[in-house]
Amino acid sequence: MRVLVVNAGSSSLKLAVMDGDRPVVATTVERWDGEQDLAAIAGFVEEVGTVDAIGHRIVHGGPRLTESVPLDGDVLTYLDSIEDLAPLHNPRAVAGIRVMRQLLPDVPEVACFDTTFHSGLPAAAHTYALPKAWNQRWGLRRYGFHGLSHAHAVRRAAELVDRDLADLRVISCHLGAGASLAALRDGRCVDTTMGFTPVEGLVMATRCGSVDPGLLLWLLQHGGQSPAGLSDVVEHRSGLKGLSGTSGDLRDVLAARDGGDADAALAFDVFIHRLRREIGAMAASSGGLDLLVFTGGIGEHQAEVRSLAVYGAHHLGASIDEQVNAVADSDGDISEPGARARTVVVTASEASEIARETRRVLGRSDLGPAPPDAPATPA
């Protein structure tokens, strides 16, 4: 079953035709302008020929869509109604759906959500300590994100160490411009660092991660900040960028640090401190650690980050072979021989997970049943 995977980002559009877990052909349309920009996509669709299904990555499924579903008019209308939950991504994903409906109107489509992986979180983990009426009225809860990446990473990691995922206590580290951790026990996600929005949790390229909400209220009341201005700061002008004065790309931060920039050095230290702290928190939720997984642009390619993160997890039984770690940049086990907890690197592949979910939903999977962590039920 050939699946066309459509992954709409905040400014680009990634397209890939998947045959099994492998892309047959793929392209990225940079600076994609939305559904009015058909030309950039039509050529690719014509080139790849017949596809059997289309799978769309959608960041936020809201309180209603807690697992991958066939796309119909009702689902599309609902996605329009919750675009404010992920304003940088959901509207672009909906635009991608509308484009494909123009270009391939007879091909079945499936919506795959980043929030699905976390939708079965225990109530104690997903509930905010706000008035019950607020939580019920507005669907306030920890949703979690990067679920498609986490789902692929943990499945592949279990294969690399030749263990059943359901028997492992796992911490998955998706580290990129956006970053989050997920804790698994008995094959299910039991905690994650991102929350109602993707701002919560780790320090990221431009997002601040978790800060005292009282600090934000103080800035609104006494710091002359408007809600719109504060939103822009915490989303786009904080994190590594805000601390270092660089672009926020970790490669630029490290280059500045290595050149003697004290602000960049502090930014990196803050990033690592928060990463170590949250790994510890996830281990508390999973009840220990058997498998530590790194994926995403930073997780795959920054050996120093992996080394420092694992150093902070020695008490959990993790240790790595530094020579192996120094050259690892694709799927592989970087654990030190005899380490009680294994550490692996997994190449991110949201496209593989979307294709897998699309086949599952349409009932024609040649990859076997979905793993226990994938089809979450409403909590």
C-alpha positions in Angstrom: 0.0 0.0 0.0 1.6 3.2 -1.2 0.9 6.1 1.2 1.5 9.7 0.4 2.5 11.4 3.7 1.7 15.1 4.0 3.6 16.8 6.9 2.7 20.5 7.0 5.1 22.6 9.2 4.7 26.2 10.2 6.5 27.4 7.0 7.3 24.3 4.9 5.6 21.2 3.5 7.2 17.8 3.6 5.8 15.1 1.2 6.9 11.5 1.0 5.5 8.4 -0.7 6.0 5.5 1.7 6.2 1.8 0.6 6.3 0.0 3.9 8.6 2.0 6.3 10.8 3.4 3.6 10.2 6.5 1.4 10.2 5.8 -2.3 10.4 9.5 -3.1 10.2 12.6 -1.0 10.5 16.4 -1.3 10.2 19.5 0.9 8.5 22.6 -0.3 10.1 25.5 1.5 8.2 28.7 2.3 4.9 27.0 1.3 2.1 29.6 1.0 -0.8 27.3 1.8 -3.7 26.0 -0.2 -3.4 28.7 -2.9 0.1 27.4 -3.7 -0.9 24.3 -5.8 1.9 24.5 -8.3 4.7 23.5 -5.9 2.8 20.3 -5.0 1.0 19.4 -8.2 4.3 18.5 -10.0 5.3 16.1 -7.2 1.9 14.4 -7.1 2.0 13.9 -10.9 5.5 12.6 -10.8 4.9 9.9 -8.1 1.9 8.4 -9.9 -0.8 6.3 -8.2 -1.0 6.3 -4.4 -3.5 4.2 -2.4 -4.0 6.6 0.6 -2.9 9.9 2.0 -1.8 10.3 5.6 -1.7 13.8 7.2 0.3 14.8 10.2 -1.8 17.1 12.4 -0.2 18.5 15.6 -3.3 18.9 17.7 -6.5 16.7 17.8 -8.1 18.6 20.7 -10.2 16.9 23.3 -12.3 15.0 20.7 -9.9 13.4 18.3 -7.8 11.1 20.5 -6.6 8.7 17.8 -6.0 8.6 14.0 -9.3 8.8 12.0 -10.4 8.7 8.4 -10.8 12.3 7.2 -14.3 13.4 6.3 -16.1 16.7 6.3 -17.0 16.5 10.0 -13.4 16.0 11.0 -12.3 18.9 8.8 -14.9 21.2 10.3 -13.8 20.2 13.8 -10.1 20.9 12.9 -11.1 24.3 11.8 -12.8 24.9 15.2 -9.7 24.1 17.2 -7.0 25.9 15.2 -6.3 28.2 18.1 -4.9 25.3 20.1 -1.9 25.1 17.7 -2.1 28.3 15.6 1.3 27.8 13.9 0.6 24.2 12.7 -3.0 23.2 12.6 -4.2 25.7 10.0 -1.3 24.7 7.8 -2.2 21.0 8.2 -5.8 21.8 7.2 -4.5 23.7 4.2 -2.6 20.6 3.2 -5.7 18.5 3.4 -7.6 20.9 1.2 -4.8 20.9 -1.4 -4.8 17.1 -1.5 -8.5 17.1 -1.9 -8.2 19.2 -5.0 -5.3 17.2 -6.5 -6.4 13.7 -5.5 -10.1 13.9 -4.7 -10.7 10.1 -4.9 -7.9 8.9 -2.6 -8.9 8.1 1.0 -7.2 10.2 3.7 -6.4 9.7 7.3 -5.6 12.3 10.0 -2.8 11.3 12.3 -2.3 13.4 15.5 0.8 14.2 17.5 -1.4 14.3 20.6 -2.7 10.7 20.2 0.4 9.1 21.7 -0.3 11.0 25.0 -4.1 10.9 25.1 -4.1 7.9 27.4 -2.1 9.6 30.1 -3.3 8.8 33.6 -5.6 11.4 35.0 -3.1 12.4 37.7 -0.6 13.2 34.9 -2.8 15.1 32.5 -4.9 17.1 35.0 -4.0 20.7 35.8 -4.7 21.9 39.4 -7.1 24.5 38.1 -10.8 24.9 38.9 -12.6 21.7 37.8 -15.2 23.8 36.0 -12.4 25.5 33.9 -10.9 22.1 33.0 -14.3 20.8 31.9 -15.4 23.9 30.0 -12.3 24.5 28.0 -10.8 21.1 27.8 -7.8 22.2 29.8 -5.3 19.3 30.2 -1.8 18.1 29.4 -2.1 17.1 25.7 1.6 16.5 24.9 3.1 16.7 21.4 5.8 15.1 19.2 3.7 11.9 19.6 4.3 10.6 16.1 8.1 10.9 16.6 8.0 9.4 20.0 5.9 6.5 18.8 8.3 5.6 16.0 11.4 6.2 18.2 10.3 3.9 21.1 9.2 1.1 18.8 12.5 1.2 16.8 14.5 1.5 20.1 12.9 -1.7 21.5 13.8 -3.5 18.2 17.5 -2.3 18.6 17.8 -3.8 22.0 15.7 -6.9 21.1 13.2 -6.4 23.9 9.4 -6.2 24.0 8.4 -2.5 24.4 5.7 -3.5 26.9 8.3 -4.9 29.3 10.4 -1.7 29.4 10.5 1.5 31.3 11.4 4.0 28.6 12.3 7.7 28.4 12.1 9.0 24.9 13.9 12.3 24.2 12.8 14.1 21.0 15.3 16.9 20.8 15.1 19.5 18.0 14.1 23.1 17.7 11.1 21.9 19.5 11.8 19.4 22.2 9.9 17.1 24.6 10.3 13.9 26.6 7.9 11.1 27.1 7.9 8.4 29.8 6.5 4.9 29.0 5.6 2.0 31.3 3.9 -1.2 30.1 4.1 0.1 26.5 2.0 3.2 27.2 2.9 6.8 27.6 2.4 7.8 31.3 3.9 11.3 31.3 5.4 13.9 29.0 7.0 17.4 29.3 4.8 19.4 26.9 1.4 20.4 28.2 -1.7 22.2 27.0 0.6 23.9 24.4 4.0 23.1 23.1 5.6 25.8 25.2 5.7 23.8 28.4 8.7 21.7 29.4 12.2 21.8 28.1 14.2 24.8 27.0 13.9 24.9 23.2 15.3 26.9 20.3 12.9 29.9 20.7 10.5 28.7 23.3 11.1 29.3 27.0 9.8 26.0 28.3 8.3 25.9 31.8 8.5 29.1 33.8 6.7 30.2 37.0 3.1 31.3 35.8 3.3 33.9 38.5 6.3 35.5 36.7 4.2 35.8 33.5 1.3 37.3 35.5 3.8 39.8 37.0 5.0 40.8 33.6 1.4 41.4 32.4 0.5 43.4 35.5 3.7 45.3 36.2 6.1 44.8 33.3 4.2 46.6 30.6 3.6 43.5 28.6 0.5 42.8 26.6 -0.9 39.3 26.1 0.0 39.3 22.4 3.5 40.6 23.1 4.1 38.1 25.9 2.9 35.3 23.7 5.4 36.3 21.0 8.2 36.4 23.5 7.6 33.0 25.1 7.1 31.4 21.6 9.6 33.1 19.4 12.1 35.2 21.4 13.0 33.0 24.4 14.8 29.7 24.9 18.3 29.3 23.4 17.7 32.3 21.2 16.7 34.6 24.0 19.5 33.6 26.3 22.3 33.5 23.8 21.4 36.3 21.3 22.0 33.8 18.5 19.4 32.3 16.1 18.5 29.7 18.7 19.8 26.9 16.5 21.9 24.8 18.9 24.7 24.7 16.3 24.9 28.4 16.4 24.8 28.4 20.2 27.7 25.9 20.4 29.8 27.9 17.8 29.3 31.1 19.9 30.2 29.2 23.1 33.3 27.7 21.6 34.3 31.2 20.5 34.2 32.4 24.1 30.6 33.9 24.3 29.5 33.7 27.9 25.9 34.2 27.1 25.9 31.2 24.7 27.7 29.1 27.3 25.0 29.9 29.9 22.3 29.2 27.4 23.7 25.7 26.7 24.1 25.0 30.5 20.5 26.0 31.1 19.4 23.7 28.2 21.3 20.8 29.7 20.2 21.4 33.3 16.6 21.4 32.3 17.1 18.3 30.1 18.7 16.4 33.0 16.0 17.5 35.4 13.2 16.4 33.2 14.8 13.1 32.5 14.7 12.5 36.2 11.1 13.5 36.4 10.2 11.2 33.6 12.0 8.3 35.4 9.9 9.0 38.5 6.8 8.6 36.4 7.9 5.5 34.6 9.1 3.9 37.8 12.7 3.6 36.7 14.7 3.3 33.5 15.5 0.4 31.2 15.8 2.3 27.9 16.8 5.9 27.1 16.1 7.0 23.5 17.4 10.0 21.6 15.8 11.2 18.4 15.3 14.5 16.5 17.9 16.8 15.0 19.7 17.4 18.2 19.1 14.0 19.7 20.6 12.3 16.6 23.5 14.6 15.8 24.8 16.2 19.0 27.0 13.7 20.8 27.9 16.3 23.5 24.2 16.7 24.4 23.7 12.9 24.7 26.9 12.5 26.7 25.9 15.3 29.2 22.3 14.1 29.5 23.4 10.5 30.2 26.0 11.7 32.7 23.1 13.2 34.6 21.3 9.8 34.5 24.1 7.6 35.8 22.1 7.1 39.0 19.4 5.6 36.9 21.8 3.0 35.4 22.5 4.7 32.1 26.1 5.0 30.8 27.4 5.2 27.3 30.5 4.2 25.3 31.9 7.6 24.5 33.8 6.5 21.4 30.6 4.9 20.0 28.6 8.0 21.0 31.0 10.4 19.3 30.3 8.9 15.8 26.7 7.8 16.2 24.2 9.6 14.0 21.7 6.9 13.0 19.9 3.9 14.5 22.2 2.3 17.0 23.0 1.3 20.6 25.5 3.6 22.3 25.4 2.0 25.7 28.5 1.1 27.6 28.9 -2.7 27.9 27.2 -3.9 31.1 25.1 -0.7 31.5 21.9 -1.6 33.4 19.8 0.8 31.3 20.4 0.9 27.6 20.8 4.1 25.6 20.0 4.2 21.8 19.9 6.7 19.0 17.0 6.5 16.6 16.6 8.4 13.3 13.4 10.4 13.5 10.7 9.2 11.0 7.3 10.7 11.5 6.6 9.7 8.0 7.0 6.0 8.9 4.6 6.4 11.8 2.0 8.3 9.7 2.1 5.6 7.0 1.8 2.9 9.5 -1.2 4.6 11.2 -2.8 5.3 7.8 -2.6 1.6 6.9 -4.0 0.6 10.3 -6.9 2.9 10.1 -7.8 1.8 6.6 -7.5 -1.8 7.6 -4.8 -2.8 5.1 -1.6 -2.8 7.2 1.1 -5.2 6.1 3.1 -4.3 9.2 1.0 -6.1 11.7 -1.2 -4.6 14.5 -0.4 -1.3 16.0 1.7 -1.4 19.2 0.0 -0.9 22.5 1.1 2.7 22.8 -0.4 3.9 19.5 -4.2 3.7 19.6 -4.9 5.6 22.8 -8.4 5.9 24.2 -9.8 9.0 25.8 -8.6 9.4 29.4 
